[in-house]
């Protein structure tokens, strides 16, 4: 029955693009109203160091800069939205407009050249939509328009070694009139549904060229001059732009993000799901055989009075009833790890669930806040990172509760010490990686360096929300009675016989980790591509939720099978085994991340490489905690159920 309801869940899950159909009120603009443009940052696939656009020395700067309020997730990814002086009156075309003329020093020109060689792209935002370069691709035999987020800072000619700066931008802004409106005033308003840009390098000499002019005949703006030997001490650069408004009848507010994300075929995801279901069916069959044949038969033989002599000669897991619930070595560490694992796991499940229901979007920036309720909605649901961090803090009450229950069962003396470890150990390790990443970004002046105010906000969230909730959860968990075991524990521990090589920890961890990794392999590829490549946005949260469910079930079954064979070999030390066996796929996740870095990325900056691996270590640590916690709790329930079925004289 299990695969049937899993498939039903997949069919009933929201469509992949439903995560972008947000329920807030969209912003509309009447004809002639200024549509604001925000300049954001420079980013590149070849380096993970974004730079705030408004802080660059070779671009136009507004006289009185207005900064947009950002949420926590936007700050952490390096966004720095600043209002630009571009004039974009709705439906009013501009053939050519001069933005400014900047005198750029030689050192700043050299900096611009280095950014161009690293393929940096400019990120501008209009009505929450990133300005993008349109492309045409074929997906599933259908020609589709795809937006490549951002546009190049310039062009680098490898043959001549010259660099050209894009100083003229042609805007083609797509709009759609408001339909089904009750008032004439509302019908005159319009939605912004697309922002297309076409950058050009032009040697203007202070003049402004119309779009009707043949820009190909105009020489480009050269900024490096024969390897800098003949470069001037200063160069005046004139920035210009033109605007064309075009009504688009195919896109609307609900689907305006589709050109950004419709670059994937869903077939490969379904193939992965079918492959994972086959693996799960195979494991379910093994568990079925173990539970209904081996375990039930052993219990029947052990409990049958007529077979008392056979029971005295028995071997295997039945002899471990006096040791199987003995507190493990390092129980003071295991309980906080499981508590933190519960906290992270609930964060992941709720976040993905909200994304599947369309409450979260990885690309939605919040749009225009025209009332308080919409502002609150945007700040809460505009980013996965922001929502996940806040949610993690509130899940501390569950982490503290389960950690305290386990520590009391393991006879740990101090619940306060256990609660402190739960609240500080794993979140502290994650925060340490954040500090390292921030130091690397700060050393290069990148915009993803966390400001002091944001660090203060993170500390306030931890001290004001997470820590108190963990203490409250631990208090109530400690007040509960210890977990009741069906058998008593002997005073003297039983000697464990020598194990075969295939029953040793290292071999089992390496072998069992392959199965859960096979379940998550494909989605891991798309997630890595969406995080580290600028041309891909991950949005298939329905598939991600289904893969998460399959990963949890696979990890549970793999762990139960492994622990059963370990107990059958008379090895009662199952606590840490279950944690490491269930989380063994972390080794392969990290190994694949290394492979992806070497073969799929073109990162040339060593600082960016260090940032990549620091982020991967952080992600693998959270993955290790979540999967290890699932395996431990499942094994605990399995062993309690198994030993509660035998009679002990």
KELUM-483636 format. One record per residue (C-alpha): residue number from 1; residue in three letters; x, y, z. Coordinates in pm, whole numbers, plus 50000, padded with zeros to 5 digits. Each point is the difference from the previous one (the first is absolute). Example, Ala and Ser with C-alpha at 12.3 -4.5 7.8 and 13.67 -1.06 7.14 Angstrom:
(node 1,ALA,(51230,49550,50780))
(node 2,SER,(50137,50344,49934))
***
This chain:
(node 1,UNK,(50000,50000,50000))
(node 2,UNK,(50289,50237,50065))
(node 3,UNK,(50097,50076,49639))
(node 4,UNK,(49633,50056,49908))
(node 5,UNK,(49943,50284,50242))
(node 6,UNK,(50340,50146,49918))
(node 7,UNK,(49901,50019,49633))
(node 8,UNK,(49663,50149,50098))
(node 9,UNK,(50181,50266,50200))
(node 10,UNK,(50212,50083,49698))
(node 11,UNK,(49695,50030,49777))
(node 12,UNK,(49812,50218,50249))
(node 13,UNK,(50303,50219,50077))
(node 14,UNK,(50005,50354,49862))
(node 15,UNK,(50141,50049,49654))
(node 16,UNK,(50368,50093,49979))
(node 17,UNK,(49929,50362,49915))
(node 18,UNK,(49724,50045,50257))
(node 19,UNK,(50256,50127,50248))
(node 20,UNK,(50003,50324,49805))
(node 21,UNK,(49627,50062,50009))
(node 22,UNK,(50012,50212,50313))
(node 23,UNK,(49680,50118,50159))
(node 24,UNK,(50098,50362,50066))
(node 25,UNK,(49860,50296,49811))
(node 26,UNK,(50218,50088,49699))
(node 27,UNK,(50112,50356,49933))
(node 28,UNK,(49833,50175,49707))
(node 29,UNK,(50110,50317,49820))
(node 30,UNK,(49789,50255,49807))
(node 31,UNK,(50126,50137,49672))
(node 32,UNK,(50276,50257,50048))
(node 33,UNK,(50088,49896,50357))
(node 34,UNK,(50369,49952,50075))
(node 35,UNK,(50092,49634,50043))
(node 36,UNK,(50293,49984,50245))
(node 37,UNK,(50321,49823,49905))
(node 38,UNK,(50233,49868,50269))
(node 39,UNK,(50365,49923,49935))
(node 40,UNK,(50118,49703,50202))
(node 41,UNK,(50334,49826,49952))
(node 42,UNK,(50253,49837,49768))
(node 43,UNK,(50026,49619,50003))
(node 44,UNK,(50183,49729,49807))
(node 45,UNK,(50015,49623,49962))
(node 46,UNK,(50380,50013,50013))
(node 47,UNK,(50013,50150,50346))
(node 48,UNK,(49769,50010,50300))
(node 49,UNK,(50081,50361,50090))
(node 50,UNK,(49715,50234,49907))
(node 51,UNK,(50057,50376,50007))
(node 52,UNK,(49744,50269,50078))
(node 53,UNK,(49933,50187,49676))
(node 54,UNK,(49957,50338,50167))
(node 55,UNK,(50345,49969,50162))
(node 56,UNK,(50190,49947,49674))
(node 57,UNK,(50231,50291,49911))
(node 58,UNK,(49928,49998,49625))
(node 59,UNK,(49617,50026,49992))
(node 60,UNK,(49742,50273,50056))
(node 61,UNK,(49908,50078,50360))
(node 62,UNK,(49677,50175,50106))
(node 63,UNK,(50042,50330,50181))
(node 64,UNK,(49780,49887,50289))
(node 65,UNK,(50008,49619,50005))
(node 66,UNK,(49687,49827,50128))
(node 67,UNK,(50056,49647,50127))
(node 68,UNK,(49727,49739,49995))
(node 69,UNK,(49926,49816,50325))
(node 70,UNK,(50114,49639,49961))
(node 71,UNK,(49910,49688,50189))
(node 72,UNK,(50257,49774,50164))
(node 73,UNK,(50021,49756,49711))
(node 74,UNK,(50065,50277,49745))
(node 75,UNK,(50279,50146,50213))
(node 76,UNK,(50168,49663,50041))
(node 77,UNK,(50009,49942,49624))
(node 78,UNK,(50160,50338,49936))
(node 79,UNK,(49707,50210,49877))
(node 80,UNK,(50040,50377,50034))
(node 81,UNK,(49701,50163,49828))
(node 82,UNK,(50037,50373,49936))
(node 83,UNK,(49758,50224,49814))
(node 84,UNK,(50137,50110,49661))
(node 85,UNK,(49950,50328,49813))
(node 86,UNK,(49871,49825,49687))
(node 87,UNK,(49667,50147,49889))
(node 88,UNK,(49752,49733,49890))
(node 89,UNK,(49656,50164,49951))
(node 90,UNK,(49749,49730,49907))
(node 91,UNK,(49922,49980,49624))
(node 92,UNK,(50227,50297,49924))
(node 93,UNK,(50280,49888,49771))
(node 94,UNK,(50338,50168,50029))
(node 95,UNK,(50220,49994,49690))
(node 96,UNK,(50307,50099,50195))
(node 97,UNK,(50061,50144,50345))
(node 98,UNK,(50328,50099,50159))
(node 99,UNK,(50049,49872,50353))
(node 100,UNK,(50334,50155,50094))
(node 101,UNK,(50364,50046,49904))
(node 102,UNK,(50261,49859,50236))
(node 103,UNK,(50373,50070,50009))
(node 104,UNK,(50157,49662,50076))
(node 105,UNK,(50354,49969,50127))
(node 106,UNK,(50250,49759,49850))
(node 107,UNK,(49997,49766,50301))
(node 108,UNK,(49619,49983,49989))
(node 109,UNK,(50010,49920,49627))
(node 110,UNK,(50235,49715,50079))
(node 111,UNK,(49754,49875,50263))
(node 112,UNK,(49718,50014,49743))
(node 113,UNK,(50214,49804,49754))
(node 114,UNK,(50063,49725,50254))
(node 115,UNK,(49626,49974,50069))
(node 116,UNK,(49925,49975,49627))
(node 117,UNK,(50257,49721,49958))
(node 118,UNK,(49824,49808,50277))
(node 119,UNK,(49665,50030,49815))
(node 120,UNK,(49830,50210,50264))
(node 121,UNK,(49636,50080,49935))
(node 122,UNK,(49792,50297,50117))
(node 123,UNK,(49687,49942,50206))
(node 124,UNK,(49731,50270,49971))
(node 125,UNK,(49643,49963,50127))
(node 126,UNK,(49676,50151,49870))
(node 127,UNK,(49678,49925,50193))
(node 128,UNK,(50168,49702,50164))
(node 129,UNK,(50110,49850,49665))
(node 130,UNK,(50370,49971,49916))
(node 131,UNK,(50100,50165,49675))
(node 132,UNK,(50093,49717,49764))
(node 133,UNK,(50132,49922,49654))
(node 134,UNK,(49739,49799,49800))
(node 135,UNK,(50095,49677,49827))
(node 136,UNK,(49818,49733,49801))
(node 137,UNK,(50045,49634,50092))
(node 138,UNK,(49826,49669,49927))
(node 139,UNK,(49851,49807,50294))
(node 140,UNK,(49802,49679,49938))
(node 141,UNK,(49987,50087,49628))
(node 142,UNK,(49848,50343,50066))
(node 143,UNK,(50165,50334,49930))
(node 144,UNK,(49994,50213,50313))
(node 145,UNK,(50126,50339,50102))
(node 146,UNK,(50247,49979,50285))
(node 147,UNK,(50135,50287,50205))
(node 148,UNK,(50364,49993,50104))
(node 149,UNK,(50004,50203,50320))
(node 150,UNK,(50213,50314,49983))
(node 151,UNK,(50207,50129,49711))
(node 152,UNK,(50376,50007,49937))
(node 153,UNK,(50206,50286,50140))
(node 154,UNK,(50201,50000,49679))
(node 155,UNK,(50173,49785,49741))
(node 156,UNK,(50351,49857,49989))
(node 157,UNK,(50167,49920,49670))
(node 158,UNK,(50242,49715,50064))
(node 159,UNK,(50164,50042,49659))
(node 160,UNK,(50102,50364,50048))
(node 161,UNK,(49992,50002,50378))
(node 162,UNK,(49778,50310,50002))
(node 163,UNK,(49713,50065,50239))
(node 164,UNK,(49689,50202,49914))
(node 165,UNK,(49762,50145,50258))
(node 166,UNK,(49624,50000,49940))
(node 167,UNK,(49892,50360,50053))
(node 168,UNK,(49671,50003,49805))
(node 169,UNK,(49697,49786,50091))
(node 170,UNK,(49688,49952,49790))
(node 171,UNK,(49697,49915,50216))
(node 172,UNK,(49701,49811,49865))
(node 173,UNK,(49747,49993,50282))
(node 174,UNK,(49698,49774,49959))
(node 175,UNK,(49669,50092,50158))
(node 176,UNK,(49645,49867,50011))
(node 177,UNK,(49685,50209,50061))
(node 178,UNK,(49792,49914,50305))
(node 179,UNK,(49702,49788,49894))
(node 180,UNK,(49663,49936,50165))
(node 181,UNK,(50013,50327,50191))
(node 182,UNK,(49679,50160,50122))
(node 183,UNK,(50111,50362,49960))
(node 184,UNK,(50135,50189,49702))
(node 185,UNK,(50288,50123,50213))
(node 186,UNK,(50109,49645,50079))
(node 187,UNK,(49973,49899,49633))
(node 188,UNK,(50252,50270,49912))
(node 189,UNK,(50260,49839,50225))
(node 190,UNK,(50258,49745,49888))
(node 191,UNK,(50213,49717,50134))
(node 192,UNK,(50372,49974,49929))
(node 193,UNK,(50055,49647,49865))
(node 194,UNK,(50350,50012,49849))
(node 195,UNK,(50321,50206,49999))
(node 196,UNK,(50228,49929,49703))
(node 197,UNK,(50333,50177,49954))
(node 198,UNK,(50245,50019,49710))
(node 199,UNK,(50337,50146,50110))
(node 200,UNK,(50237,50165,49753))
(node 201,UNK,(50348,50148,50018))
(node 202,UNK,(50011,50340,49823))
(node 203,UNK,(50270,50263,49975))
(node 204,UNK,(49760,50292,50051))
(node 205,UNK,(50237,50294,50055))
(node 206,UNK,(49725,50151,50212))
(node 207,UNK,(49726,49962,49736))
(node 208,UNK,(49686,49786,50006))
(node 209,UNK,(49912,49762,49716))
(node 210,UNK,(49642,49910,49913))
(node 211,UNK,(49892,49638,49961))
(node 212,UNK,(49921,50079,49638))
(node 213,UNK,(50368,50064,49939))
(node 214,UNK,(50216,49713,49887))
(node 215,UNK,(50186,49937,50325))
(node 216,UNK,(50214,49734,49832))
(node 217,UNK,(50176,50273,49806))
(node 218,UNK,(50093,50184,50321))
(node 219,UNK,(50336,49893,50148))
(node 220,UNK,(49980,49830,50342))
(node 221,UNK,(50129,50149,50324))
(node 222,UNK,(50351,49860,50049))
(node 223,UNK,(50125,50028,50358))
(node 224,UNK,(50331,49809,50022))
(node 225,UNK,(50212,50151,49717))
(node 226,UNK,(50271,49755,49893))
(node 227,UNK,(50058,49829,50330))
(node 228,UNK,(49993,50331,50194))
(node 229,UNK,(50323,50127,49850))
(node 230,UNK,(49819,50281,49818))
(node 231,UNK,(49708,50041,50240))
(node 232,UNK,(49918,50356,50111))
(node 233,UNK,(49996,50101,50365))
(node 234,UNK,(49626,50069,49971))
(node 235,UNK,(49725,49915,49754))
(node 236,UNK,(49658,50165,49974))
(node 237,UNK,(49719,49746,49953))
(node 238,UNK,(49648,50107,49902))
(node 239,UNK,(49716,49766,50097))
(node 240,UNK,(49681,50009,49790))
(node 241,UNK,(49683,49794,49967))
(node 242,UNK,(49686,49967,49790))
(node 243,UNK,(49657,49860,50087))
(node 244,UNK,(49736,49822,49794))
(node 245,UNK,(49667,49894,50153))
(node 246,UNK,(49825,49698,49849))
(node 247,UNK,(49672,49836,50090))
(node 248,UNK,(50032,49626,50057))
(node 249,UNK,(49683,49791,49974))
(node 250,UNK,(50164,49667,50089))
(node 251,UNK,(50136,50089,50343))
(node 252,UNK,(49806,50117,50304))
(node 253,UNK,(50072,50070,50364))
(node 254,UNK,(49951,49637,50098))
(node 255,UNK,(50243,49855,49746))
(node 256,UNK,(50246,50281,49942))
(node 257,UNK,(50279,49796,50162))
(node 258,UNK,(49966,49713,49753))
(node 259,UNK,(50264,50132,49752))
(node 260,UNK,(50250,49998,50289))
(node 261,UNK,(49932,49640,50107))
(node 262,UNK,(49859,49806,49703))
(node 263,UNK,(50337,49861,49894))
(node 264,UNK,(49959,49651,50146))
(node 265,UNK,(49821,49692,49879))
(node 266,UNK,(49804,49811,50265))
(node 267,UNK,(50062,49661,49836))
(node 268,UNK,(50340,49953,50160))
(node 269,UNK,(49850,50072,50344))
(node 270,UNK,(49732,49736,49948))
(node 271,UNK,(50264,49748,49894))
(node 272,UNK,(50183,50073,50324))
(node 273,UNK,(49680,49956,50202))
(node 274,UNK,(49928,49664,49834))
(node 275,UNK,(50358,49888,50068))
(node 276,UNK,(49965,50101,50365))
(node 277,UNK,(49669,49815,50028))
(node 278,UNK,(50163,49681,49868))
(node 279,UNK,(50272,50032,50263))
(node 280,UNK,(49738,50062,50269))
(node 281,UNK,(49796,49698,49890))
(node 282,UNK,(50307,49779,50021))
(node 283,UNK,(50081,50124,50350))
(node 284,UNK,(49638,49965,50107))
(node 285,UNK,(50006,49638,49886))
(node 286,UNK,(50310,49935,50212))
(node 287,UNK,(49842,50165,50305))
(node 288,UNK,(49681,49800,49939))
(node 289,UNK,(50196,49674,49998))
(node 290,UNK,(50191,50095,50313))
(node 291,UNK,(49695,50115,50194))
(node 292,UNK,(49746,49735,49896))
(node 293,UNK,(50225,49699,49964))
(node 294,UNK,(50325,50028,50192))
(node 295,UNK,(49898,50217,50296))
(node 296,UNK,(49650,49857,50046))
(node 297,UNK,(50134,49646,49971))
(node 298,UNK,(50275,50069,50253))
(node 299,UNK,(49750,50156,50240))
(node 300,UNK,(49761,49706,49964))
(node 301,UNK,(50278,49748,50070))
(node 302,UNK,(50129,50202,50295))
(node 303,UNK,(49656,50038,50161))
(node 304,UNK,(49876,49644,49939))
(node 305,UNK,(50007,49801,50326))
(node 306,UNK,(50021,49669,49814))
(node 307,UNK,(50326,50113,49835))
(node 308,UNK,(50182,50096,50322))
(node 309,UNK,(50305,49786,49922))
(node 310,UNK,(50035,50157,49654))
(node 311,UNK,(49966,50343,50161))
(node 312,UNK,(50294,49929,50233))
(node 313,UNK,(50218,49917,49700))
(node 314,UNK,(49898,50305,49804))
(node 315,UNK,(50241,50267,49879))
(node 316,UNK,(49976,50344,49848))
(node 317,UNK,(49802,50309,50094))
(node 318,UNK,(49785,49819,50259))
(node 319,UNK,(50299,49961,50233))
(node 320,UNK,(50052,50378,50013))
(node 321,UNK,(49685,50087,50197))
(node 322,UNK,(50211,50091,50304))
(node 323,UNK,(50236,50229,49809))
(node 324,UNK,(49817,50143,49700))
(node 325,UNK,(49865,50300,50196))
(node 326,UNK,(50326,50074,50178))
(node 327,UNK,(50086,50371,49973))
(node 328,UNK,(50259,50052,49725))
(node 329,UNK,(50342,50148,50052))
(node 330,UNK,(49985,50370,49923))
(node 331,UNK,(49631,50030,50089))
(node 332,UNK,(50066,50361,50108))
(node 333,UNK,(50080,50077,49635))
(node 334,UNK,(49748,49774,49826))
(node 335,UNK,(49695,50157,50166))
(node 336,UNK,(50085,50359,49892))
(node 337,UNK,(50079,49878,49648))
(node 338,UNK,(49662,49831,49972))
(node 339,UNK,(49828,50306,50145))
(node 340,UNK,(50169,50229,49747))
(node 341,UNK,(49920,49750,49727))
(node 342,UNK,(49631,50019,50089))
(node 343,UNK,(50022,50381,49990))
(node 344,UNK,(50167,50006,49657))
(node 345,UNK,(49775,49726,49862))
(node 346,UNK,(49681,50183,50095))
(node 347,UNK,(50141,50316,49844))
(node 348,UNK,(50068,49819,49672))
(node 349,UNK,(49664,49822,49989))
(node 350,UNK,(49792,50311,50076))
(node 351,UNK,(50202,50217,49759))
(node 352,UNK,(49962,49756,49711))
(node 353,UNK,(49633,49953,50087))
(node 354,UNK,(49938,50376,49987))
(node 355,UNK,(50190,50020,49670))
(node 356,UNK,(49785,49721,49855))
(node 357,UNK,(49685,50189,50099))
(node 358,UNK,(50124,50313,49824))
(node 359,UNK,(50078,50210,50309))
(node 360,UNK,(50370,50033,49926))
(node 361,UNK,(50199,50092,49694))
(node 362,UNK,(50380,49986,49958))
(node 363,UNK,(49999,50289,49755))
(node 364,UNK,(49716,50229,50110))
(node 365,UNK,(50149,50318,50146))
(node 366,UNK,(49687,50141,50158))
(node 367,UNK,(49872,50233,49728))
(node 368,UNK,(49864,50335,50109))
(node 369,UNK,(49871,50037,50353))
(node 370,UNK,(49696,50227,49976))
(node 371,UNK,(49846,49907,50335))
(node 372,UNK,(50105,49860,50335))
(node 373,UNK,(49848,49654,49956))
(node 374,UNK,(50168,49952,49665))
(node 375,UNK,(50332,50120,50143))
(node 376,UNK,(49978,49742,50281))
(node 377,UNK,(49908,49726,49751))
(node 378,UNK,(50291,50086,49774))
(node 379,UNK,(50254,50009,50281))
(node 380,UNK,(49883,49662,50136))
(node 381,UNK,(49958,49809,49677))
(node 382,UNK,(50236,50161,49750))
(node 383,UNK,(50284,49756,50048))
(node 384,UNK,(50071,49645,50107))
(node 385,UNK,(50310,50097,50198))
(node 386,UNK,(49825,50269,50203))
(node 387,UNK,(49702,49775,50077))
(node 388,UNK,(50222,49701,50086))
(node 389,UNK,(50212,50195,50249))
(node 390,UNK,(49699,50140,50184))
(node 391,UNK,(49828,49660,49996))
(node 392,UNK,(50310,49828,50139))
(node 393,UNK,(49998,50234,50299))
(node 394,UNK,(49638,49913,50084))
(node 395,UNK,(50060,49626,49959))
(node 396,UNK,(50242,50016,50292))
(node 397,UNK,(49721,49901,50239))
(node 398,UNK,(49968,49659,49829))
(node 399,UNK,(50376,49950,49987))
(node 400,UNK,(50031,50072,50373))
(node 401,UNK,(49709,49770,50085))
(node 402,UNK,(50130,49693,49817))
(node 403,UNK,(50355,50059,50115))
(node 404,UNK,(49887,50015,50364))
(node 405,UNK,(49790,49683,49968))
(node 406,UNK,(50297,49808,49863))
(node 407,UNK,(50248,50141,50251))
(node 408,UNK,(49773,49901,50288))
(node 409,UNK,(49964,49651,49856))
(node 410,UNK,(50380,49980,49966))
(node 411,UNK,(50027,50115,50367))
(node 412,UNK,(50184,50323,49921))
(node 413,UNK,(50024,50197,50325))
(node 414,UNK,(49953,50366,49899))
(node 415,UNK,(49711,50102,49774))
(node 416,UNK,(50125,50359,49986))
(node 417,UNK,(50335,49890,49862))
(node 418,UNK,(49823,49780,49747))
(node 419,UNK,(49770,50288,49897))
(node 420,UNK,(50298,50234,49961))
(node 421,UNK,(50178,49749,49776))
(node 422,UNK,(49684,49954,49793))
(node 423,UNK,(49959,50373,49952))
(node 424,UNK,(50367,50082,49935))
(node 425,UNK,(50193,49701,49861))
(node 426,UNK,(49858,49944,49652))
(node 427,UNK,(49870,50355,49937))
(node 428,UNK,(50339,50123,50119))
(node 429,UNK,(50177,49777,49749))
(node 430,UNK,(49780,50133,49720))
(node 431,UNK,(50057,50357,50117))
(node 432,UNK,(50376,49941,50004))
(node 433,UNK,(49986,49917,49630))
(node 434,UNK,(49797,50317,49942))
(node 435,UNK,(50269,50203,50178))
(node 436,UNK,(50272,49843,49783))
(node 437,UNK,(49801,50073,49683))
(node 438,UNK,(49940,50356,50115))
(node 439,UNK,(50370,50055,50066))
(node 440,UNK,(50087,49875,49650))
(node 441,UNK,(49739,50228,49843))
(node 442,UNK,(50107,50297,50211))
(node 443,UNK,(50363,49952,49901))
(node 444,UNK,(49903,50053,49634))
(node 445,UNK,(49744,50275,50053))
(node 446,UNK,(49714,49782,49871))
(node 447,UNK,(49638,50098,50061))
(node 448,UNK,(49914,49663,50158))
(node 449,UNK,(50209,50093,50304))
(node 450,UNK,(49749,50016,50285))
(node 451,UNK,(49968,50349,50151))
(node 452,UNK,(50040,50048,50373))
(node 453,UNK,(49630,50075,50037))
(node 454,UNK,(49908,49666,49843))
(node 455,UNK,(50240,49816,50230))
(node 456,UNK,(49833,50177,50290))
(node 457,UNK,(49658,49892,49869))
(node 458,UNK,(50113,49636,49974))
(node 459,UNK,(50136,50015,50355))
(node 460,UNK,(49676,50155,50122))
(node 461,UNK,(49799,49723,49833))
(node 462,UNK,(50213,49736,50168))
(node 463,UNK,(50010,50157,50349))
(node 464,UNK,(49645,50131,49990))
(node 465,UNK,(49815,49713,49831))
(node 466,UNK,(50196,49679,49944))
(node 467,UNK,(50180,49971,50335))
(node 468,UNK,(49693,50072,50217))
(node 469,UNK,(49785,49762,49795))
(node 470,UNK,(50260,49723,50029))
(node 471,UNK,(50011,50051,50377))
(node 472,UNK,(49620,49995,50021))
(node 473,UNK,(49981,49682,49790))
(node 474,UNK,(50275,49838,50208))
(node 475,UNK,(49820,50089,50324))
(node 476,UNK,(49676,49833,49892))
(node 477,UNK,(50190,49706,49849))
(node 478,UNK,(50189,49943,50325))
(node 479,UNK,(49675,50008,50197))
(node 480,UNK,(49871,49710,49795))
(node 481,UNK,(50088,49648,50118))
(node 482,UNK,(50289,49825,49832))
(node 483,UNK,(49920,49790,49694))
(node 484,UNK,(49874,49665,50126))
(node 485,UNK,(50188,49695,49878))
(node 486,UNK,(49835,49655,49978))
(node 487,UNK,(50296,49818,50160))
(node 488,UNK,(50240,50070,50286))
(node 489,UNK,(50369,50073,49950))
(node 490,UNK,(50257,49769,50163))
(node 491,UNK,(50262,50140,50234))
(node 492,UNK,(50293,49836,49820))
(node 493,UNK,(50025,50068,49624))
(node 494,UNK,(50010,49703,49766))
(node 495,UNK,(50315,49931,49802))
(node 496,UNK,(49963,50063,49627))
(node 497,UNK,(50137,49718,49779))
(node 498,UNK,(50250,50076,49727))
(node 499,UNK,(49824,50142,49696))
(node 500,UNK,(50052,49907,49637))
(node 501,UNK,(50152,50263,49774))
(node 502,UNK,(49667,50074,49829))
(node 503,UNK,(49841,50070,50340))
(node 504,UNK,(50256,50260,50101))
(node 505,UNK,(49900,50363,50015))
(node 506,UNK,(50211,50138,49715))
(node 507,UNK,(49887,49741,49747))
(node 508,UNK,(49633,50034,50093))
(node 509,UNK,(50006,50378,49987))
(node 510,UNK,(50159,50006,49656))
(node 511,UNK,(49762,49739,49859))
(node 512,UNK,(49672,50117,50153))
(node 513,UNK,(50063,50364,49904))
(node 514,UNK,(49976,49920,49630))
(node 515,UNK,(49629,49918,50013))
(node 516,UNK,(49867,50332,50139))
(node 517,UNK,(50246,50187,49779))
(node 518,UNK,(49849,49832,49694))
(node 519,UNK,(49665,50147,50104))
(node 520,UNK,(50121,50361,50031))
(node 521,UNK,(50268,50002,49729))
(node 522,UNK,(49801,50169,49723))
(node 523,UNK,(49834,50266,50217))
(node 524,UNK,(50340,50071,50154))
(node 525,UNK,(50132,50079,49654))
(node 526,UNK,(49721,50250,49930))
(node 527,UNK,(50035,50160,50344))
(node 528,UNK,(50374,50047,49955))
(node 529,UNK,(49940,50145,49656))
(node 530,UNK,(49743,50248,50127))
(node 531,UNK,(50223,50115,50287))
(node 532,UNK,(50333,50025,49818))
(node 533,UNK,(49895,50074,49642))
(node 534,UNK,(49828,50325,49909))
(node 535,UNK,(49811,49851,49703))
(node 536,UNK,(49782,49765,50205))
(node 537,UNK,(49723,50054,50254))
(node 538,UNK,(49872,49703,50201))
(node 539,UNK,(49622,50004,50030))
(node 540,UNK,(49878,49638,49990))
(node 541,UNK,(49905,49980,50366))
(node 542,UNK,(49744,49729,49932))
(node 543,UNK,(50278,49767,49885))
(node 544,UNK,(50224,50117,50284))
(node 545,UNK,(49733,49918,50258))
(node 546,UNK,(49946,49657,49851))
(node 547,UNK,(50375,49931,49993))
(node 548,UNK,(50024,50109,50365))
(node 549,UNK,(49727,49751,50091))
(node 550,UNK,(50176,49722,49807))
(node 551,UNK,(50330,50091,50168))
(node 552,UNK,(49845,49976,50346))
(node 553,UNK,(49834,49664,49927))
(node 554,UNK,(50314,49860,49836))
(node 555,UNK,(50220,50111,50289))
(node 556,UNK,(49761,49842,50250))
(node 557,UNK,(49989,49666,49819))
(node 558,UNK,(50374,49986,49938))
(node 559,UNK,(50068,50073,50365))
(node 560,UNK,(49749,49745,50130))
(node 561,UNK,(50141,49725,49780))
(node 562,UNK,(50358,50083,50101))
(node 563,UNK,(49921,50020,50372))
(node 564,UNK,(49811,49671,49987))
(node 565,UNK,(50299,49818,49852))
(node 566,UNK,(50225,50171,50256))
(node 567,UNK,(49781,49876,50285))
(node 568,UNK,(49987,49655,49842))
(node 569,UNK,(50381,50001,50019))
(node 570,UNK,(49961,50069,50378))
(node 571,UNK,(50124,50358,49977))
(node 572,UNK,(49775,50205,50230))
(node 573,UNK,(50175,50334,49941))
(node 574,UNK,(49744,50127,49754))
(node 575,UNK,(49949,50365,50103))
(node 576,UNK,(50288,50165,49819))
(node 577,UNK,(49984,49735,49727))
(node 578,UNK,(49646,50099,49907))
(node 579,UNK,(50096,50368,49989))
(node 580,UNK,(50304,49946,49778))
(node 581,UNK,(49844,49738,49773))
(node 582,UNK,(49698,50218,49926))
(node 583,UNK,(50220,50304,49932))
(node 584,UNK,(50265,49807,49803))
(node 585,UNK,(49880,50148,49671))
(node 586,UNK,(50154,50329,50115))
(node 587,UNK,(50338,49861,49893))
(node 588,UNK,(49876,49956,49643))
(node 589,UNK,(49818,50334,49999))
(node 590,UNK,(50327,50173,50089))
(node 591,UNK,(50195,49791,49748))
(node 592,UNK,(49757,50094,49724))
(node 593,UNK,(50025,50366,50101))
(node 594,UNK,(50376,49976,49949))
(node 595,UNK,(49943,49841,49659))
(node 596,UNK,(49754,50276,49910))
(node 597,UNK,(50253,50266,50094))
(node 598,UNK,(50275,49843,49791))
(node 599,UNK,(49800,49907,49689))
(node 600,UNK,(49692,50225,49991))
(node 601,UNK,(50117,50336,50135))
(node 602,UNK,(50249,50245,49860))
(node 603,UNK,(50097,50171,50324))
(node 604,UNK,(50345,50152,49959))
(node 605,UNK,(50032,50203,50318))
(node 606,UNK,(50148,49807,50299))
(node 607,UNK,(49792,50205,50245))
(node 608,UNK,(49685,49896,49813))
(node 609,UNK,(50115,49638,50013))
(node 610,UNK,(50041,50024,50376))
(node 611,UNK,(49654,50153,50026))
(node 612,UNK,(49855,49717,49791))
(node 613,UNK,(50143,49726,50222))
(node 614,UNK,(49913,50186,50320))
(node 615,UNK,(49639,50020,49883))
(node 616,UNK,(50000,49633,49897))
(node 617,UNK,(50137,49896,50341))
(node 618,UNK,(49722,50200,50164))
(node 619,UNK,(49732,49838,49784))
(node 620,UNK,(50142,49650,50050))
(node 621,UNK,(50006,50051,50376))
(node 622,UNK,(49630,50086,50004))
(node 623,UNK,(49926,49706,49768))
(node 624,UNK,(50201,49771,50231))
(node 625,UNK,(49805,50115,50304))
(node 626,UNK,(49658,49956,49837))
(node 627,UNK,(50060,49656,49850))
(node 628,UNK,(50182,49875,50312))
(node 629,UNK,(49711,50109,50221))
(node 630,UNK,(49746,49825,49778))
(node 631,UNK,(50195,49674,50013))
(node 632,UNK,(50056,50013,50375))
(node 633,UNK,(49636,50067,50089))
(node 634,UNK,(49877,49732,49759))
(node 635,UNK,(50245,49743,50139))
(node 636,UNK,(49902,50088,50356))
(node 637,UNK,(49631,49943,49923))
(node 638,UNK,(50080,49677,49812))
(node 639,UNK,(50205,49855,50286))
(node 640,UNK,(49742,50091,50264))
(node 641,UNK,(49729,49835,49791))
(node 642,UNK,(50213,49691,49939))
(node 643,UNK,(50102,49938,50362))
(node 644,UNK,(49654,50075,50135))
(node 645,UNK,(49880,49685,49822))
(node 646,UNK,(50219,49751,50185))
(node 647,UNK,(49941,49849,50344))
(node 648,UNK,(50278,50042,50255))
(node 649,UNK,(49995,49778,50309))
***
